[in-house]
């Protein structure tokens, strides 16, 4: 069983909705990192 953390910092079962949300947040952070690294170089 896969788990993820909630906004409260608690563990919850990784449901399809959580997977979708996590993927969306990961995409945002990857984009920010790419922009930051582009500005740094």
PDB file of N, CA, C, O and CB in Angstrom:
ATOM      1  N   UNK A   1       0.851  -1.177   0.000  1.00  0.00           N
ATOM      2  CA  UNK A   1       0.000   0.000   0.000  1.00  0.00           C
ATOM      3  C   UNK A   1       0.897   1.241   0.000  1.00  0.00           C
ATOM      4  O   UNK A   1       1.788   1.372   0.839  1.00  0.00           O
ATOM      5  CB  UNK A   1      -0.968  -0.002   1.230  1.00  0.00           C
ATOM      6  N   UNK A   2       0.657   2.126  -0.926  1.00  0.00           N
ATOM      7  CA  UNK A   2       1.423   3.367  -1.013  1.00  0.00           C
ATOM      8  C   UNK A   2       0.767   4.440  -0.157  1.00  0.00           C
ATOM      9  O   UNK A   2      -0.456   4.512  -0.040  1.00  0.00           O
ATOM     10  CB  UNK A   2       1.540   3.841  -2.478  1.00  0.00           C
ATOM     11  N   UNK A   3       1.618   5.273   0.437  1.00  0.00           N
ATOM     12  CA  UNK A   3       1.130   6.340   1.305  1.00  0.00           C
ATOM     13  C   UNK A   3       1.686   7.674   0.809  1.00  0.00           C
ATOM     14  O   UNK A   3       2.703   7.723   0.116  1.00  0.00           O
ATOM     15  CB  UNK A   3       1.536   6.085   2.792  1.00  0.00           C
ATOM     16  N   UNK A   4       1.004   8.739   1.174  1.00  0.00           N
ATOM     17  CA  UNK A   4       1.457  10.091   0.880  1.00  0.00           C
ATOM     18  C   UNK A   4       1.138  10.952   2.091  1.00  0.00           C
ATOM     19  O   UNK A   4       0.372  10.546   2.965  1.00  0.00           O
ATOM     20  CB  UNK A   4       0.785  10.659  -0.420  1.00  0.00           C
ATOM     21  N   UNK A   5       1.724  12.135   2.141  1.00  0.00           N
ATOM     22  CA  UNK A   5       1.403  13.017   3.266  1.00  0.00           C
ATOM     23  C   UNK A   5       0.355  14.033   2.831  1.00  0.00           C
ATOM     24  O   UNK A   5       0.303  14.443   1.671  1.00  0.00           O
ATOM     25  CB  UNK A   5       2.677  13.737   3.790  1.00  0.00           C
ATOM     26  N   UNK A   6      -0.468  14.424   3.779  1.00  0.00           N
ATOM     27  CA  UNK A   6      -1.533  15.383   3.514  1.00  0.00           C
ATOM     28  C   UNK A   6      -1.045  16.781   3.871  1.00  0.00           C
ATOM     29  O   UNK A   6       0.075  16.946   4.353  1.00  0.00           O
ATOM     30  CB  UNK A   6      -2.819  15.027   4.310  1.00  0.00           C
ATOM     31  N   UNK A   7      -1.869  17.766   3.641  1.00  0.00           N
ATOM     32  CA  UNK A   7      -1.525  19.148   3.987  1.00  0.00           C
ATOM     33  C   UNK A   7      -1.318  19.302   5.490  1.00  0.00           C
ATOM     34  O   UNK A   7      -0.599  20.197   5.934  1.00  0.00           O
ATOM     35  CB  UNK A   7      -2.620  20.109   3.506  1.00  0.00           C
ATOM     36  N   UNK A   8      -1.953  18.424   6.273  1.00  0.00           N
ATOM     37  CA  UNK A   8      -1.807  18.464   7.731  1.00  0.00           C
ATOM     38  C   UNK A   8      -0.528  17.780   8.197  1.00  0.00           C
ATOM     39  O   UNK A   8      -0.193  17.839   9.380  1.00  0.00           O
ATOM     40  CB  UNK A   8      -3.008  17.809   8.395  1.00  0.00           C
ATOM     41  N   UNK A   9       0.193  17.129   7.278  1.00  0.00           N
ATOM     42  CA  UNK A   9       1.394  16.397   7.643  1.00  0.00           C
ATOM     43  C   UNK A   9       1.108  14.967   8.071  1.00  0.00           C
ATOM     44  O   UNK A   9       2.004  14.270   8.547  1.00  0.00           O
ATOM     45  CB  UNK A   9       2.108  17.115   8.741  1.00  0.00           C
ATOM     46  N   UNK A  10      -0.125  14.529   7.907  1.00  0.00           N
ATOM     47  CA  UNK A  10      -0.501  13.163   8.269  1.00  0.00           C
ATOM     48  C   UNK A  10      -0.350  12.250   7.056  1.00  0.00           C
ATOM     49  O   UNK A  10      -0.341  12.714   5.916  1.00  0.00           O
ATOM     50  CB  UNK A  10      -1.954  13.116   8.809  1.00  0.00           C
ATOM     51  N   UNK A  11      -0.231  10.959   7.311  1.00  0.00           N
ATOM     52  CA  UNK A  11      -0.152   9.999   6.218  1.00  0.00           C
ATOM     53  C   UNK A  11      -1.551   9.579   5.788  1.00  0.00           C
ATOM     54  O   UNK A  11      -2.448   9.412   6.614  1.00  0.00           O
ATOM     55  CB  UNK A  11       0.677   8.771   6.631  1.00  0.00           C
ATOM     56  N   UNK A  12      -1.716   9.412   4.487  1.00  0.00           N
ATOM     57  CA  UNK A  12      -2.990   8.968   3.932  1.00  0.00           C
ATOM     58  C   UNK A  12      -2.702   7.977   2.816  1.00  0.00           C
ATOM     59  O   UNK A  12      -1.633   8.008   2.207  1.00  0.00           O
ATOM     60  CB  UNK A  12      -3.837  10.174   3.411  1.00  0.00           C
ATOM     61  N   UNK A  13      -3.649   7.108   2.553  1.00  0.00           N
ATOM     62  CA  UNK A  13      -3.508   6.153   1.463  1.00  0.00           C
ATOM     63  C   UNK A  13      -3.436   6.912   0.140  1.00  0.00           C
ATOM     64  O   UNK A  13      -4.165   7.882  -0.069  1.00  0.00           O
ATOM     65  CB  UNK A  13      -4.684   5.136   1.457  1.00  0.00           C
ATOM     66  N   UNK A  14      -2.562   6.468  -0.741  1.00  0.00           N
ATOM     67  CA  UNK A  14      -2.360   7.152  -2.021  1.00  0.00           C
ATOM     68  C   UNK A  14      -3.477   6.764  -2.990  1.00  0.00           C
ATOM     69  O   UNK A  14      -3.420   5.714  -3.630  1.00  0.00           O
ATOM     70  CB  UNK A  14      -0.965   6.803  -2.624  1.00  0.00           C
ATOM     71  N   UNK A  15      -4.480   7.616  -3.087  1.00  0.00           N
ATOM     72  CA  UNK A  15      -5.621   7.392  -3.974  1.00  0.00           C
ATOM     73  C   UNK A  15      -5.321   8.024  -5.338  1.00  0.00           C
ATOM     74  O   UNK A  15      -4.375   8.803  -5.456  1.00  0.00           O
ATOM     75  CB  UNK A  15      -6.936   7.984  -3.360  1.00  0.00           C
ATOM     76  N   UNK A  16      -6.101   7.705  -6.356  1.00  0.00           N
ATOM     77  CA  UNK A  16      -5.894   8.335  -7.659  1.00  0.00           C
ATOM     78  C   UNK A  16      -5.931   9.871  -7.587  1.00  0.00           C
ATOM     79  O   UNK A  16      -5.185  10.540  -8.303  1.00  0.00           O
ATOM     80  CB  UNK A  16      -6.949   7.843  -8.638  1.00  0.00           C
ATOM     81  N   UNK A  17      -6.781  10.422  -6.741  1.00  0.00           N
ATOM     82  CA  UNK A  17      -6.866  11.880  -6.611  1.00  0.00           C
ATOM     83  C   UNK A  17      -5.568  12.439  -6.031  1.00  0.00           C
ATOM     84  O   UNK A  17      -5.071  13.463  -6.501  1.00  0.00           O
ATOM     85  CB  UNK A  17      -8.066  12.279  -5.720  1.00  0.00           C
ATOM     86  N   UNK A  18      -5.011  11.770  -5.005  1.00  0.00           N
ATOM     87  CA  UNK A  18      -3.738  12.204  -4.436  1.00  0.00           C
ATOM     88  C   UNK A  18      -2.620  12.080  -5.470  1.00  0.00           C
ATOM     89  O   UNK A  18      -1.748  12.946  -5.547  1.00  0.00           O
ATOM     90  CB  UNK A  18      -3.399  11.379  -3.179  1.00  0.00           C
ATOM     91  N   UNK A  19      -2.640  11.002  -6.269  1.00  0.00           N
ATOM     92  CA  UNK A  19      -1.620  10.823  -7.312  1.00  0.00           C
ATOM     93  C   UNK A  19      -1.673  11.978  -8.307  1.00  0.00           C
ATOM     94  O   UNK A  19      -0.640  12.509  -8.712  1.00  0.00           O
ATOM     95  CB  UNK A  19      -1.818   9.473  -8.047  1.00  0.00           C
ATOM     96  N   UNK A  20      -2.881  12.358  -8.693  1.00  0.00           N
ATOM     97  CA  UNK A  20      -3.065  13.463  -9.636  1.00  0.00           C
ATOM     98  C   UNK A  20      -2.535  14.769  -9.035  1.00  0.00           C
ATOM     99  O   UNK A  20      -1.830  15.526  -9.703  1.00  0.00           O
ATOM    100  CB  UNK A  20      -4.561  13.612 -10.014  1.00  0.00           C
ATOM    101  N   UNK A  21      -2.876  15.020  -7.783  1.00  0.00           N
ATOM    102  CA  UNK A  21      -2.426  16.236  -7.104  1.00  0.00           C
ATOM    103  C   UNK A  21      -0.910  16.249  -6.974  1.00  0.00           C
ATOM    104  O   UNK A  21      -0.278  17.271  -7.239  1.00  0.00           O
ATOM    105  CB  UNK A  21      -3.078  16.353  -5.717  1.00  0.00           C
ATOM    106  N   UNK A  22      -0.316  15.125  -6.570  1.00  0.00           N
ATOM    107  CA  UNK A  22       1.136  15.041  -6.413  1.00  0.00           C
ATOM    108  C   UNK A  22       1.849  15.257  -7.743  1.00  0.00           C
ATOM    109  O   UNK A  22       2.883  15.924  -7.790  1.00  0.00           O
ATOM    110  CB  UNK A  22       1.530  13.685  -5.823  1.00  0.00           C
ATOM    111  N   UNK A  23       1.313  14.706  -8.813  1.00  0.00           N
ATOM    112  CA  UNK A  23       1.918  14.882 -10.135  1.00  0.00           C
ATOM    113  C   UNK A  23       1.871  16.352 -10.552  1.00  0.00           C
ATOM    114  O   UNK A  23       2.833  16.871 -11.118  1.00  0.00           O
ATOM    115  CB  UNK A  23       1.198  14.006 -11.183  1.00  0.00           C
ATOM    116  N   UNK A  24       0.763  17.012 -10.274  1.00  0.00           N
ATOM    117  CA  UNK A  24       0.615  18.433 -10.607  1.00  0.00           C
ATOM    118  C   UNK A  24       1.618  19.277  -9.823  1.00  0.00           C
ATOM    119  O   UNK A  24       2.263  20.160 -10.388  1.00  0.00           O
ATOM    120  CB  UNK A  24      -0.824  18.911 -10.317  1.00  0.00           C
ATOM    121  N   UNK A  25       1.751  19.008  -8.522  1.00  0.00           N
ATOM    122  CA  UNK A  25       2.702  19.757  -7.695  1.00  0.00           C
ATOM    123  C   UNK A  25       4.142  19.493  -8.129  1.00  0.00           C
ATOM    124  O   UNK A  25       4.961  20.411  -8.144  1.00  0.00           O
ATOM    125  CB  UNK A  25       2.526  19.390  -6.215  1.00  0.00           C
ATOM    126  N   UNK A  26       4.454  18.252  -8.481  1.00  0.00           N
ATOM    127  CA  UNK A  26       5.800  17.914  -8.943  1.00  0.00           C
ATOM    128  C   UNK A  26       6.129  18.677 -10.221  1.00  0.00           C
ATOM    129  O   UNK A  26       7.256  19.141 -10.397  1.00  0.00           O
ATOM    130  CB  UNK A  26       5.929  16.396  -9.177  1.00  0.00           C
ATOM    131  N   UNK A  27       5.154  18.807 -11.108  1.00  0.00           N
ATOM    132  CA  UNK A  27       5.342  19.538 -12.364  1.00  0.00           C
ATOM    133  C   UNK A  27       5.653  21.014 -12.089  1.00  0.00           C
ATOM    134  O   UNK A  27       6.523  21.598 -12.734  1.00  0.00           O
ATOM    135  CB  UNK A  27       4.084  19.413 -13.255  1.00  0.00           C
ATOM    136  N   UNK A  28       4.941  21.610 -11.134  1.00  0.00           N
ATOM    137  CA  UNK A  28       5.180  23.008 -10.763  1.00  0.00           C
ATOM    138  C   UNK A  28       6.598  23.175 -10.230  1.00  0.00           C
ATOM    139  O   UNK A  28       7.308  24.099 -10.627  1.00  0.00           O
ATOM    140  CB  UNK A  28       4.150  23.479  -9.708  1.00  0.00           C
ATOM    141  N   UNK A  29       7.014  22.282  -9.328  1.00  0.00           N
ATOM    142  CA  UNK A  29       8.340  22.394  -8.727  1.00  0.00           C
ATOM    143  C   UNK A  29       9.448  22.155  -9.747  1.00  0.00           C
ATOM    144  O   UNK A  29      10.490  22.807  -9.688  1.00  0.00           O
ATOM    145  CB  UNK A  29       8.477  21.410  -7.576  1.00  0.00           C
ATOM    146  N   UNK A  30       9.237  21.231 -10.680  1.00  0.00           N
ATOM    147  CA  UNK A  30      10.227  20.992 -11.729  1.00  0.00           C
ATOM    148  C   UNK A  30      10.389  22.234 -12.597  1.00  0.00           C
ATOM    149  O   UNK A  30      11.505  22.601 -12.963  1.00  0.00           O
ATOM    150  CB  UNK A  30       9.823  19.782 -12.595  1.00  0.00           C
ATOM    151  N   UNK A  31       9.273  22.877 -12.924  1.00  0.00           N
ATOM    152  CA  UNK A  31       9.309  24.089 -13.743  1.00  0.00           C
ATOM    153  C   UNK A  31      10.057  25.202 -13.011  1.00  0.00           C
ATOM    154  O   UNK A  31      10.892  25.886 -13.602  1.00  0.00           O
ATOM    155  CB  UNK A  31       7.878  24.548 -14.100  1.00  0.00           C
ATOM    156  N   UNK A  32       9.756  25.384 -11.719  1.00  0.00           N
ATOM    157  CA  UNK A  32      10.439  26.414 -10.927  1.00  0.00           C
ATOM    158  C   UNK A  32      11.937  26.150 -10.854  1.00  0.00           C
ATOM    159  O   UNK A  32      12.744  27.073 -10.963  1.00  0.00           O
ATOM    160  CB  UNK A  32       9.850  26.481  -9.512  1.00  0.00           C
ATOM    161  N   UNK A  33      12.306  24.879 -10.668  1.00  0.00           N
ATOM    162  CA  UNK A  33      13.722  24.516 -10.580  1.00  0.00           C
ATOM    163  C   UNK A  33      14.423  24.804 -11.905  1.00  0.00           C
ATOM    164  O   UNK A  33      15.541  25.320 -11.927  1.00  0.00           O
ATOM    165  CB  UNK A  33      13.881  23.025 -10.201  1.00  0.00           C
ATOM    166  N   UNK A  34      13.756  24.466 -13.010  1.00  0.00           N
ATOM    167  CA  UNK A  34      14.333  24.708 -14.333  1.00  0.00           C
ATOM    168  C   UNK A  34      14.563  26.197 -14.557  1.00  0.00           C
ATOM    169  O   UNK A  34      15.614  26.589 -15.065  1.00  0.00           O
ATOM    170  CB  UNK A  34      13.419  24.144 -15.432  1.00  0.00           C
ATOM    171  N   UNK A  35      13.596  27.032 -14.186  1.00  0.00           N
ATOM    172  CA  UNK A  35      13.715  28.484 -14.344  1.00  0.00           C
ATOM    173  C   UNK A  35      14.833  29.011 -13.452  1.00  0.00           C
ATOM    174  O   UNK A  35      15.628  29.846 -13.880  1.00  0.00           O
ATOM    175  CB  UNK A  35      12.376  29.189 -14.007  1.00  0.00           C
ATOM    176  N   UNK A  36      14.896  28.527 -12.215  1.00  0.00           N
ATOM    177  CA  UNK A  36      15.928  28.968 -11.277  1.00  0.00           C
ATOM    178  C   UNK A  36      17.317  28.611 -11.801  1.00  0.00           C
ATOM    179  O   UNK A  36      18.227  29.439 -11.757  1.00  0.00           O
ATOM    180  CB  UNK A  36      15.703  28.337  -9.891  1.00  0.00           C
ATOM    181  N   UNK A  37      17.486  27.383 -12.297  1.00  0.00           N
ATOM    182  CA  UNK A  37      18.788  26.964 -12.809  1.00  0.00           C
ATOM    183  C   UNK A  37      19.162  27.738 -14.069  1.00  0.00           C
ATOM    184  O   UNK A  37      20.338  28.030 -14.287  1.00  0.00           O
ATOM    185  CB  UNK A  37      18.787  25.462 -13.097  1.00  0.00           C
ATOM    186  N   UNK A  38      18.187  28.070 -14.893  1.00  0.00           N
ATOM    187  CA  UNK A  38      18.458  28.838 -16.109  1.00  0.00           C
ATOM    188  C   UNK A  38      18.934  30.242 -15.753  1.00  0.00           C
ATOM    189  O   UNK A  38      19.825  30.781 -16.410  1.00  0.00           O
ATOM    190  CB  UNK A  38      17.199  28.909 -17.001  1.00  0.00           C
ATOM    191  N   UNK A  39      18.345  30.838 -14.715  1.00  0.00           N
ATOM    192  CA  UNK A  39      18.757  32.175 -14.292  1.00  0.00           C
ATOM    193  C   UNK A  39      20.118  32.144 -13.616  1.00  0.00           C
ATOM    194  O   UNK A  39      20.875  33.110 -13.713  1.00  0.00           O
ATOM    195  CB  UNK A  39      17.721  32.777 -13.349  1.00  0.00           C
ATOM    196  N   UNK A  40      20.442  31.047 -12.932  1.00  0.00           N
ATOM    197  CA  UNK A  40      21.699  30.934 -12.193  1.00  0.00           C
ATOM    198  C   UNK A  40      22.886  30.754 -13.131  1.00  0.00           C
ATOM    199  O   UNK A  40      24.009  31.108 -12.773  1.00  0.00           O
ATOM    200  CB  UNK A  40      21.632  29.768 -11.212  1.00  0.00           C
ATOM    201  N   UNK A  41      22.662  30.215 -14.316  1.00  0.00           N
ATOM    202  CA  UNK A  41      23.798  29.974 -15.217  1.00  0.00           C
ATOM    203  C   UNK A  41      24.000  31.080 -16.220  1.00  0.00           C
ATOM    204  O   UNK A  41      24.916  31.011 -17.039  1.00  0.00           O
ATOM    205  CB  UNK A  41      23.611  28.681 -15.947  1.00  0.00           C
TER     206      UNK A  41
END
